[in-house]
Protein backbone atom coordinates (compact mmCIF):
# COMPACT_ATOMS: atom_id res chain seq x y z
CA UNK A 1 0.00 0.00 0.00
CA UNK A 2 1.42 3.36 -1.02
CA UNK A 3 0.82 6.55 0.93
CA UNK A 4 1.10 10.15 -0.16
CA UNK A 5 3.74 12.55 1.12
CA UNK A 6 0.91 14.38 2.91
CA UNK A 7 0.13 11.15 4.80
CA UNK A 8 3.79 10.79 5.80
CA UNK A 9 3.85 14.40 7.05
CA UNK A 10 1.13 13.51 9.56
CA UNK A 11 3.53 11.16 11.38
CA UNK A 12 5.67 13.21 13.78
CA UNK A 13 8.94 11.28 14.21
CA UNK A 14 11.53 12.84 16.53
CA UNK A 15 14.88 12.22 18.16
CA UNK A 16 14.98 12.12 21.94
CA UNK A 17 17.27 11.18 24.81
CA UNK A 18 16.31 8.48 27.32
CA UNK A 19 16.53 10.14 30.73
CA UNK A 20 15.09 7.33 32.87
CA UNK A 21 14.51 3.58 32.48
CA UNK A 22 12.66 1.20 34.78
CA UNK A 23 11.74 -2.46 34.62
CA UNK A 24 8.12 -3.23 33.71
CA UNK A 25 7.57 -6.64 35.36
CA UNK A 26 3.76 -6.44 35.22
CA UNK A 27 3.75 -6.18 31.39
CA UNK A 28 2.47 -9.26 29.55
CA UNK A 29 5.67 -9.47 27.48
CA UNK A 30 9.06 -8.42 28.91
CA UNK A 31 9.37 -4.65 28.57
CA UNK A 32 11.03 -1.54 29.90
CA UNK A 33 9.46 1.78 30.85
CA UNK A 34 11.29 4.66 29.17
CA UNK A 35 11.16 8.39 29.85
CA UNK A 36 12.42 10.26 26.79
CA UNK A 37 13.32 13.96 26.57
CA UNK A 38 12.07 15.48 23.30
CA UNK A 39 13.24 19.04 24.00
CA UNK A 40 10.43 21.57 23.55
CA UNK A 41 7.88 18.72 23.43
CA UNK A 42 8.89 17.70 26.96
CA UNK A 43 9.45 14.26 28.42
CA UNK A 44 7.25 11.47 27.07
CA UNK A 45 6.88 7.93 28.38
CA UNK A 46 7.03 4.73 26.36
CA UNK A 47 6.75 1.02 27.05
CA UNK A 48 9.21 -0.89 24.86
CA UNK A 49 9.62 -4.64 24.41
CA UNK A 50 13.39 -4.43 23.97
CA UNK A 51 14.72 -6.43 26.92
CA UNK A 52 16.48 -9.09 24.83
CA UNK A 53 19.15 -6.70 23.54
CA UNK A 54 18.98 -3.74 25.94
CA UNK A 55 19.15 -3.08 29.66
CA UNK A 56 18.42 0.02 31.71
CA UNK A 57 22.14 0.60 32.16
CA UNK A 58 23.00 0.66 28.45
CA UNK A 59 19.96 2.76 27.45
CA UNK A 60 20.23 5.63 29.91
CA UNK A 61 21.33 8.89 28.21
CA UNK A 62 21.23 7.34 24.73
CA UNK A 63 19.18 8.72 21.86
CA UNK A 64 16.30 6.99 20.09
CA UNK A 65 13.85 7.75 17.31
CA UNK A 66 10.14 7.72 18.15
CA UNK A 67 6.70 8.64 16.85
CA UNK A 68 5.47 11.35 19.22
CA UNK A 69 1.97 12.12 17.93
CA UNK A 70 0.19 8.83 18.67
CA UNK A 71 -2.72 8.88 21.08
CA UNK A 72 -1.55 7.77 24.52
CA UNK A 73 -2.10 4.05 25.16
CA UNK A 74 -2.69 2.39 28.51
CA UNK A 75 -0.38 -0.62 28.92
CA UNK A 76 -1.13 -2.24 32.25
CA UNK A 77 -0.59 0.43 34.90
CA UNK A 78 1.54 2.57 32.55
CA UNK A 79 0.45 5.22 30.04
CA UNK A 80 2.64 5.04 26.91
CA UNK A 81 2.80 8.40 25.11
CA UNK A 82 5.10 7.69 22.18
CA UNK A 83 6.29 4.75 20.07
CA UNK A 84 10.01 4.04 20.04
CA UNK A 85 11.01 2.69 16.61
CA UNK A 86 13.00 -0.45 15.97
CA UNK A 87 13.59 -3.20 13.45
CA UNK A 88 13.24 -6.93 14.07
CA UNK A 89 16.50 -8.76 13.39
CA UNK A 90 16.83 -12.36 12.13
CA UNK A 91 16.30 -13.64 15.71
CA UNK A 92 13.06 -11.64 16.07
CA UNK A 93 14.69 -9.23 18.55
CA UNK A 94 14.05 -5.50 18.33
CA UNK A 95 17.05 -3.37 17.32
CA UNK A 96 16.40 0.29 18.10
CA UNK A 97 16.61 2.98 15.43
CA UNK A 98 19.12 5.52 16.69
CA UNK A 99 21.06 8.41 15.17
CA UNK A 100 24.74 7.76 14.55
CA UNK A 101 25.58 11.28 15.73
CA UNK A 102 24.40 13.24 18.76
CA UNK A 103 21.40 15.39 17.82
CA UNK A 104 19.23 17.93 19.59
CA UNK A 105 16.28 16.54 21.50
CA UNK A 106 13.12 17.00 19.48
CA UNK A 107 14.81 17.20 16.07
CA UNK A 108 12.33 15.92 13.50
CA UNK A 109 12.80 13.11 10.98
CA UNK A 110 12.08 14.43 7.51
Helices and strands as residue ranges (DSSP letters): H 5-9, E 13-23, E 32-37, G 39-41, E 43-48, H 56-59, E 63-67, E 73-75, E 78-80, E 83-84, E 86-88, E 94-96
